[in-house]
């Protein structure tokens, strides 16, 4: 059971993103086919749009987990040992502060939308479900950043002990 939970946690973004991208692609394909025969689904474009929003914010976490966000590493590459670890820790702190800021802004947006009971035009779902992707993505990204920072510190300590 523990292995299954660990697997799910380690691949959470992929477990969400792969089916979401597949469903989005299928829905867009169906919509294109239906439009060629002068028919269309009223809800599919809206659903794909909101799925894309979720895919983007979950993708932020996935990129943080993989370390594939765009970075300028010129300074980091010149540093070694403790200085490099300190710079990386500083960068992670800045990212987490940024994530906290975006998280708060996302919660504010959700609260505003909830207060006005805004619903999507075609699906009639409450819009706060769409905007919920923002804080969820930021929380996941922060957790992935902290995991990576802890792993780097452990690796540094292990290398230092063996040297």
C-alpha positions as CSV (number, residue, x, y, z in Angstrom):
1,X,0.0,0.0,0.0
2,X,2.8,2.4,0.9
3,X,4.5,1.7,-2.5
4,X,1.2,2.5,-4.3
5,X,0.8,5.8,-2.4
6,X,4.4,6.7,-3.0
7,X,4.0,5.9,-6.7
8,X,0.9,8.0,-7.0
9,X,2.6,10.9,-5.2
10,X,5.8,10.7,-7.3
11,X,3.7,10.6,-10.5
12,X,0.7,12.8,-9.5
13,X,1.1,15.4,-12.2
14,X,1.6,12.8,-14.9
15,X,-1.5,10.8,-13.6
16,X,-3.5,14.0,-14.0
17,X,-2.0,15.5,-17.1
18,X,-1.8,12.5,-19.4
19,X,-5.5,11.7,-19.3
20,X,-6.4,15.4,-19.3
21,X,-4.4,16.0,-22.5
22,X,-5.8,12.9,-24.1
23,X,-9.4,14.0,-23.3
24,X,-8.7,17.5,-24.5
25,X,-7.3,16.2,-27.8
26,X,-10.2,13.9,-28.4
27,X,-12.7,16.6,-27.6
28,X,-11.0,19.1,-30.0
29,X,-10.8,16.4,-32.7
30,X,-14.5,15.6,-32.3
31,X,-15.3,19.4,-32.4
32,X,-13.4,19.8,-35.6
33,X,-15.1,16.8,-37.3
34,X,-18.5,18.1,-36.2
35,X,-17.8,21.6,-37.5
36,X,-16.9,20.2,-40.9
37,X,-20.4,18.7,-41.1
38,X,-21.9,22.0,-39.8
39,X,-22.7,20.8,-36.4
40,X,-20.9,21.3,-33.1
41,X,-21.0,20.6,-29.4
42,X,-21.9,23.7,-27.3
43,X,-19.9,22.7,-24.3
44,X,-16.7,21.0,-25.6
45,X,-14.7,24.2,-26.3
46,X,-15.5,25.5,-22.8
47,X,-14.6,22.2,-21.2
48,X,-11.3,22.0,-23.1
49,X,-10.5,25.7,-22.2
50,X,-11.0,25.0,-18.4
51,X,-9.1,21.7,-18.7
52,X,-6.3,23.6,-20.3
53,X,-6.2,26.1,-17.4
54,X,-5.9,23.1,-15.0
55,X,-3.3,21.5,-17.2
56,X,-1.2,24.7,-17.2
57,X,-1.2,25.1,-13.4
58,X,-0.6,21.4,-12.8
59,X,2.1,21.6,-15.4
60,X,3.8,24.4,-13.3
61,X,4.2,21.8,-10.6
62,X,5.4,19.1,-13.0
63,X,8.1,21.5,-14.4
64,X,9.2,22.4,-10.9
65,X,9.5,18.7,-10.0
66,X,11.6,18.0,-13.1
67,X,13.6,21.2,-12.7
68,X,12.7,22.2,-16.2
69,X,11.5,25.8,-15.6
70,X,13.5,28.3,-17.6
71,X,16.5,29.3,-15.6
72,X,19.6,31.5,-16.0
73,X,22.4,29.4,-14.5
74,X,25.4,31.5,-15.3
75,X,26.0,32.5,-11.7
76,X,25.1,29.1,-10.3
77,X,27.6,27.4,-12.7
78,X,30.4,29.5,-11.5
79,X,29.8,28.7,-7.8
80,X,30.8,25.5,-6.1
81,X,29.9,23.7,-2.9
82,X,28.3,25.7,-0.1
83,X,28.0,28.8,-2.2
84,X,26.0,27.0,-4.9
85,X,23.8,25.3,-2.3
86,X,23.2,28.7,-0.7
87,X,22.2,30.3,-4.0
88,X,19.9,27.4,-4.8
89,X,18.3,27.7,-1.4
90,X,17.8,31.4,-1.9
91,X,16.2,30.8,-5.3
92,X,13.8,28.2,-3.8
93,X,12.8,30.7,-1.1
94,X,12.1,33.3,-3.8
95,X,10.0,30.8,-5.7
96,X,8.0,29.8,-2.7
97,X,7.4,33.5,-1.8
98,X,6.2,34.0,-5.4
99,X,4.0,30.9,-5.1
100,X,2.6,32.2,-1.9
101,X,1.8,35.5,-3.5
102,X,0.1,33.8,-6.5
103,X,-1.7,31.5,-4.1
104,X,-3.2,34.4,-2.2
105,X,-4.2,36.1,-5.4
106,X,-5.8,32.9,-6.6
107,X,-7.8,32.6,-3.3
108,X,-8.9,36.2,-3.7
109,X,-10.1,35.6,-7.2
110,X,-12.0,32.5,-6.0
111,X,-13.6,34.5,-3.2
112,X,-14.7,37.3,-5.6
113,X,-16.1,34.8,-8.1
114,X,-17.9,32.9,-5.4
115,X,-19.4,36.1,-4.0
116,X,-21.0,36.9,-7.4
117,X,-22.0,33.2,-8.0
118,X,-20.4,33.4,-11.5
119,X,-21.1,30.3,-13.7
120,X,-19.6,29.3,-17.0
121,X,-21.7,30.1,-20.0
122,X,-22.1,26.6,-21.6
123,X,-21.5,24.1,-18.8
124,X,-23.0,26.3,-16.1
125,X,-20.4,25.1,-13.6
126,X,-19.3,27.5,-10.8
127,X,-16.3,29.4,-12.1
128,X,-14.4,29.0,-8.8
129,X,-13.7,25.4,-9.9
130,X,-11.7,26.7,-12.8
131,X,-9.8,29.3,-10.7
132,X,-9.1,26.7,-8.0
133,X,-6.3,25.5,-10.4
134,X,-4.2,28.5,-9.4
135,X,-3.8,27.8,-5.7
136,X,-3.7,24.0,-6.2
137,X,-0.9,24.5,-8.8
138,X,1.0,26.8,-6.4
139,X,0.8,24.5,-3.5
140,X,1.9,21.5,-5.5
141,X,4.8,23.6,-7.0
142,X,5.9,24.7,-3.5
143,X,5.9,21.1,-2.2
144,X,7.9,20.0,-5.3
145,X,10.4,22.8,-4.7
146,X,10.8,21.9,-1.0
147,X,11.3,18.2,-1.9
148,X,14.0,19.1,-4.4
149,X,15.7,21.5,-2.0
150,X,15.7,18.8,0.7
151,X,17.1,16.2,-1.8
152,X,19.9,18.6,-2.8
153,X,20.9,19.3,0.8
154,X,20.9,15.6,1.6
155,X,23.1,14.9,-1.5
156,X,25.5,17.7,-0.5
157,X,25.8,16.4,3.0
158,X,26.4,12.8,1.7
159,X,29.1,14.0,-0.7
160,X,30.7,16.1,2.1
161,X,30.8,13.0,4.4
162,X,32.3,10.8,1.8
163,X,35.0,13.3,0.7
